[in-house]
């Protein structure tokens, strides 16, 4: 709470630099958002397509413009304008669009009231469609905390330089404890801009467990790169910062999985891929499948999980569209 109280008090121009796959991105963006409107009007937000080490991710063919904005030279020029020329810099928001390989000049990011595209999980096949399926059904898997899904890429992963960021994904079906869903190929580009959200109708035979979601782009050549990941627990299914909730095993509840914002252009011929499971380690801590504070758990158990789909339980992924 002390740190959150500082940005609103800042009255001098600032340049805030973030990266789509920097593990500090969430806090960096929050710091910028908490600035007063008066301070924002003379400040800048720069969001690059890099990780914490300013390395571009993912490493796609044909990238040419990711470093058009030389961050060191840019900051020096900004300081020279402010301190030597004694001119107040103009407000500016520049965000790199992954996939499109270009920098976007924006008034605000993420933008409020962005358009949304909703993709529903299929009932009879593991598909993603903008048409909500009729009837009801579910997909099931078993989650064993002693054999967690190992993180393959991630925006908050900093325990491995090799695995962090957006990296080549394993093929569909590589583990039995992950549910995989694919959309039809796109016939034209689709620009995602903002925070992604998953609404998962879920049930378990445990009093608490976790739900993980990964959204990726499967390109026309079959290679797949992660866009965003997220996690939620049944105990905090409605509000990650709220009070701990109880859960009755077998009850069907809607779990909201929030993901960080990003600007990523899906290419023609690409599909959206969604992976749903209950672990993504070491990016996120392993859930024991028992209620209570995760770091105080002394035992684990296997959980039998169900993801429900259909008219009454429309599990879906919500993409903000530029």
Buried (B, 14 or more C-beta within 10 A) or exposed (E): EEEEEEBEEBEEBBBBBBBBBBBEBBEBBEBBEBBEEEBBEBBBBBBBBBBBEBBBBBEBEEBEEBBEBEBEEBBEEBEEBBEEEEEEBEBBBBBBBBBBBBBBEBEEBBBEEBEEEBBBBBBEEBBBBEEBBEEEBBBEBEBBBEEBBBBBBBBBBBEEEEBBBBBEBEEBEEEEBBBBBBBEBBEEEBBBBBBBBBBBBBBBBBBBBBBBBBBBBBBEEEBBBBBBBBBBBBBBBEEBEEEEBEBEBEEEBBBBBBBBBBBBBBBEEBBBBBBBBBBBBBBBBBBBBBBEEBEEBEEBBEBBBBBBBBEEBBBBBBBBEB
